[in-house]
Amino acid sequence: MANRFIPALLIGLLLVLHAQLWFGRGSVPKVASMKLQLTEQEHRNHEAQLRNDRLASEVSDLQEGLDMVEELARQDLGMVKPNEIFIQIAQSKR
């Protein structure tokens, strides 16, 4: 009886482990599906990061561009912002 019980028990355990491998929570198909989802999400994240970098660059260019326009308007046209006092210093030529 013991001669048949131990192999039957081992075969039963092997079947349970094998079933877990294919149909359980961490099964091979589930892991493969999750890897595919992870790859797709990483791709979407990369595209979003590129979009964010592009937008940040555009914002920076616009800010620098506006600063440059303001500086030129101050120098060439005497632009004064509200609540600022404009003082012009004339330099004499020697």
C-alpha positions as CSV (number, residue, x, y, z in Angstrom):
1,M,0.0,0.0,0.0
2,A,2.8,2.5,0.9
3,N,4.6,1.6,-2.3
4,R,1.7,3.0,-4.3
5,F,0.7,5.8,-2.0
6,I,3.9,7.8,-2.2
7,P,4.2,7.9,-6.0
8,A,0.5,8.7,-6.3
9,L,1.0,11.6,-3.7
10,L,4.0,12.9,-5.7
11,I,2.1,12.7,-9.0
12,G,-0.8,14.6,-7.4
13,L,1.5,17.3,-6.1
14,L,3.1,17.5,-9.5
15,L,-0.3,18.0,-11.1
16,V,-1.3,20.7,-8.6
17,L,2.0,22.6,-9.2
18,H,1.6,22.2,-12.9
19,A,-1.9,23.5,-12.8
20,Q,-0.8,26.5,-10.7
21,L,1.9,27.2,-13.3
22,W,-0.6,27.3,-16.2
23,F,-3.8,28.5,-14.5
24,G,-2.9,30.1,-11.2
25,R,-2.4,33.7,-10.2
26,G,1.2,33.9,-11.5
27,S,0.6,31.6,-14.5
28,V,2.8,31.7,-17.6
29,P,0.0,33.2,-19.8
30,K,-0.8,35.8,-17.2
31,V,2.9,36.8,-16.9
32,A,3.2,37.0,-20.7
33,S,0.1,39.2,-20.9
34,M,1.4,41.5,-18.1
35,K,4.8,41.8,-19.9
36,L,3.0,42.9,-23.1
37,Q,0.9,45.4,-21.1
38,L,4.1,46.7,-19.5
39,T,5.8,47.2,-22.8
40,E,2.8,49.0,-24.2
41,Q,2.6,51.3,-21.2
42,E,6.3,52.0,-21.3
43,H,5.9,53.0,-25.0
44,R,3.0,55.3,-24.1
45,N,5.0,56.8,-21.3
46,H,7.9,57.4,-23.6
47,E,5.7,59.2,-26.2
48,A,4.1,61.3,-23.4
49,Q,7.6,62.2,-22.1
50,L,8.6,63.3,-25.6
51,R,5.5,65.5,-25.9
52,N,6.1,67.0,-22.4
53,D,9.7,67.8,-23.4
54,R,8.6,69.4,-26.6
55,L,6.0,71.5,-24.8
56,A,8.5,72.5,-22.1
57,S,10.9,73.6,-24.9
58,E,8.2,75.6,-26.6
59,V,7.3,77.3,-23.3
60,S,10.9,78.1,-22.6
61,D,11.3,79.5,-26.2
62,L,8.2,81.7,-25.8
63,Q,9.3,83.0,-22.4
64,E,12.8,83.8,-23.7
65,G,11.3,85.4,-26.8
66,L,8.9,87.6,-24.7
67,D,11.8,88.6,-22.5
68,M,13.8,89.6,-25.6
69,V,10.9,91.5,-27.0
70,E,10.4,93.3,-23.7
71,E,14.1,94.1,-23.5
72,L,14.2,95.6,-27.0
73,A,11.0,97.6,-26.3
74,R,12.6,99.0,-23.2
75,Q,15.8,100.0,-25.0
76,D,14.4,101.2,-28.3
77,L,11.0,102.4,-27.4
78,G,11.3,103.4,-23.8
79,M,8.7,100.9,-22.6
80,V,7.7,101.3,-19.0
81,K,5.5,98.9,-17.0
82,P,2.8,100.1,-14.7
83,N,4.2,101.3,-11.3
84,E,7.7,101.7,-12.7
85,I,9.6,104.9,-12.9
86,F,11.6,105.6,-16.1
87,I,14.9,107.5,-15.6
88,Q,16.9,108.3,-18.6
89,I,20.6,109.2,-18.2
90,A,22.1,111.1,-21.0
91,Q,25.8,110.6,-21.6
92,S,27.8,113.4,-22.9
93,K,30.2,112.8,-25.8
94,R,33.8,113.7,-25.2
